[in-house]
Every structure is written in C-alpha cells, then in structure tokens.
C-alpha cells in the first residue's frame, strides 16, 4: 500500500526497442486528443509518425521511452536528432495516463545527456499551455528570428508547408 503523501517513483527512461514502436503511435494518438480542448482538431487528427519513421530514430538510438517501472510499457516517448550542434527534440508525447508524473522532463534530460551536445532545441505552439509555457518552466527560452540557425529555419519552413503555422509557433532553446 502506498503511504499517504509518498512521492511517485522516478520514471524509468530507456532507449526504445523495436517492440515499443507500435505503442509510440498509440501514445501519440492519445496525447493528441488534448488538442481538441483548445480548438486544434487538425492537430488531434494528425497521423503519428509511421513505423519506418520511428524505426529510423530507434535504430539511431534517438528514440527514448519513459515507463513507470523497469518492466512497464512506455507511457511517453521522445524523438531527437542533432541539428546545428544541438539536440533537437522532434517530438515528445506523454499518454494522458502518464501526465503530471515528470515523464516529459525526464525524457528531455535523458536526450540532453545522451546527445552529449551543449543545448537542446525544439519548435512548439506558443500559446498551448502544455507546449511553450511548459518548456519555459523547464528552462527553455524563445529564440528571436535573428537567433535561429540554418537548421531551425529549415525545420520551421517544413512546419509551415505542413500548415502548422495556422497557430503561432516558436523555436526554443535550453543551454546546459
């Protein structure tokens, strides 16, 4: 039995293995449902990364999962890649069953450590509470246009082509 006031166990973060990949798609779909609550149905309906896309990250060692126990199923995942000398978070998603347990924070920390790179970058929605405001609480800062690297500019162009600029987007960076 859990003692009253006991702190939850720290999440277990590990590199994804092939059997995790279908679960990551399920996590993405479940996490996306929250966007319906802020009028972003198009984002909620967006298809998760394909199994081949996920496998590319997994095979490169850049797909991480967070579980509540060492033998537990993933409740969250993160994909990252090196972009202009930084670990760029391509995607981080937490299943609603794993929300508010520090899974996203733990995944970001592990990506930073695994990358060996000095900074972490990401692009996100400016006004969605669990996007830019959340990352700001984790120490990320919004980058001005003048601070964007060539790689971040290319990512933003790709996002615009996908129609994500319908809602305000920002690039963010955390050093150290």
N, C-alpha and C positions, 0 to 999 in steps of 0.2 A: 504494500500500500504506500502511496506517495504521501510524504509528510506535508502538512499544511505550510504554505509559503516556500516550499522547496523550489529551487531554481531548476528549469528544464535542463536536461543533459545537453552538452555541446553537440552540435551536428557533426556527423561523420562526413567528411568531404574526401572524395577519391576520384581518380580518373575514370571516365566512363569505359565500359566494356561493351562489346557488340550486343549482348542480350539487353542492355539498357536502352538501346536506341528507339525501339517502338514505344517505350514508356515515356521517353522525352517528348515525343509527338503528343501523347496524351496529356502530359503536364502543360505543354504549350496551349492546347485547346482549352483546358480547364482554366488556366491563368488568364487567357484572353477574354473569358466571359466577363471579367470585371470592367472591360472597356464599354460594355453595353450600358453600364450605370452612368457613364459620362457622355453618352451620345456618340460613341465611336464604334458603331456596329460594324463598320467596314473592317476595323482592326480586329474585332472579336471574330469575324468570319474569315480572317486571313488564314490561309493554309500554313501549317507548321513546316519547318524545313523537311525536305524529303529524307528518306533513309540514306540514299547515297550522299547527300549533303552532310548529314550528321556523321556518317562513316568517315568522311574526309577529315573532319575535326577530330573524331575519336582516334583514327589511325595516326594522326599527327600529335596525339597527346594533349590536344587543346579543347577537349570536351570534359567538363567536370560535372559531377553529380553530388548532391547533398542528401543524406539519409538521416533518419532519426536514430538508427542503430547500425553497427557494423554489418549486419546481415540483412538490413532493411532495404526495401525498394526505394528508388530515388523519389524524392518529393520536390526537388528543384534541380535545375541544371544551368550551366553557363558555357558558352562558346566564346573563345577568344582567338585572336590572331595578331601577329606583330604588324604594326603599321607605323612607319616613320619612327622607329626606335621606342615605341610604347606598346604595351599590351592593350590592344583594342578589344573591348567587350562587344562582340557581335550580337549576343543575345543572352539574357538572363531571365529565367522564368521560374516562378515558385507556384506550385499547386496550392489552391486555397486551403487544403488540409494541412499544409506546412507553413502557412502565413504566420508572421509575427513570432517566429522562432529563431531569427538570426541566420536563416539559411542563405539568403542573398548576400548578406555581409560576409559570411564565411566563404562563400564561393568567390567573391571578389578578392578577398585576402589571399586565398589559395592561388588564384590566377596570377596575382601580382608576384607572389613568391615563386611559383613555377616558372614564370616567364624570365625572371632574372633581370627584367627591364626596370628602369627607374620610375616610370609613370604608367598610369592606366588612363585610357580614354574611352569614351562612349558617345553615342548620339541617342537622344531621347526626346520625349514630348515635354515641352516646357511647363505646361500647366496641369498635367495629370499628377495627382498627389503621390502616387507610388512610383513616379518617374523622377523628373528633375528635382523636385523638393526632397525626395527620399535620398537621392545621390548627394545633394548638397549637405544633408545631415551626416553623410559618410565622409565628408571632406572634399568632395569634388567641387570644382568651380566652373562656371560657364565661361567658355572661350569667346573672345571677340573675333570678328571676321579676320582681323589682322593676325590673330594668333593661330589660325587654322593652318595645319600642314598640308602639303600637297595630297597626301593620302586621305586626310579627313575631308578635304574638298571633294575628292573623288567619291567618297562614301556618301556625302551629302547630295551630290549630283545623282547618284544611283537611287537614293531615297526619294528625291524629287521626281525622278522618272517613274517610280512606283506609286506616286500620288500621296506619299506621306506628308508632304508639305501643306496638305489641306489643313493640318493642325500645326501650330508653331513647334518647331524642332530646335534643339540646341545641341552643340558639341560641348562636352565636359571633360575635365582632366583632373586627376589627383596625382600629385607628386609624392614620392617616398612611400 
